[in-house]
Amino acid sequence: MEALMTGGFSCIWCVFVGGAVAVGVAGTVLWIWALIDCLTKEGDEHNNRLIWTLVIIFTHAIGAIIYLVVRRPQRIKELGK
């Protein structure tokens, strides 16, 4: 009986750990994508590239999401890239 309880707990534990790893990997991929997009396509006027790069670097996935949702569409509308 004890072996069944321990096995069930480790199975649940693996699901939680696996989910956390998946979220971490997805956040890092999103972060890298936003950072590359910012560094290669953001204009230099008014230090936009520097400011957004610092926001993305220091806030990791949250900064990447903010950049991709707020600034990227605005940049595409302004600069066409």
C-alpha positions in Angstrom: 0.0 0.0 0.0 2.8 2.4 0.9 4.5 1.7 -2.4 1.4 2.7 -4.3 1.1 5.9 -2.4 4.8 6.8 -3.0 4.5 5.9 -6.7 1.5 8.0 -7.2 3.1 11.0 -5.4 6.2 10.7 -7.6 4.1 10.6 -10.7 2.3 13.7 -9.7 5.6 15.3 -8.8 7.0 14.5 -12.3 4.0 16.2 -13.9 4.5 19.4 -11.9 8.2 19.5 -12.5 7.8 18.7 -16.2 5.2 21.5 -16.5 7.5 24.0 -14.7 10.4 23.0 -17.0 8.2 23.4 -20.1 7.1 26.9 -18.9 10.7 27.9 -18.3 11.9 26.7 -21.7 9.0 28.5 -23.4 9.7 31.7 -21.5 13.4 31.5 -22.5 12.6 30.9 -26.2 10.1 33.9 -26.1 12.8 36.0 -24.4 15.4 35.2 -27.0 12.9 35.8 -29.9 12.0 39.2 -28.5 15.6 40.2 -27.8 16.7 39.3 -31.4 13.7 41.0 -32.9 14.5 44.2 -30.9 18.2 44.2 -31.6 17.8 43.6 -35.4 14.6 45.6 -36.2 14.2 48.4 -33.6 15.1 51.9 -34.8 17.8 53.9 -33.1 15.9 57.2 -32.8 15.3 58.3 -29.2 17.3 55.3 -27.9 14.4 53.0 -28.4 16.6 50.0 -29.1 18.7 50.5 -26.0 15.7 51.1 -23.7 13.7 48.1 -25.0 16.8 45.9 -24.9 17.3 46.7 -21.3 13.6 46.2 -20.5 13.7 42.7 -22.2 17.0 41.7 -20.5 16.2 42.7 -17.0 12.6 41.5 -16.9 13.0 38.3 -18.9 9.8 36.7 -20.1 7.5 39.5 -18.8 9.6 42.1 -20.6 9.5 40.0 -23.8 5.7 39.7 -23.6 5.4 43.5 -23.0 7.7 44.2 -26.0 5.9 41.8 -28.3 2.4 42.9 -27.4 3.0 46.7 -27.0 6.0 47.9 -28.9 6.3 45.4 -31.8 2.9 46.2 -33.4 3.6 49.9 -33.0 7.1 49.6 -34.5 5.7 47.7 -37.5 3.1 50.4 -38.0 5.7 53.2 -37.8 8.7 51.6 -39.6 7.1 48.9 -41.6 9.5 46.2 -40.3 
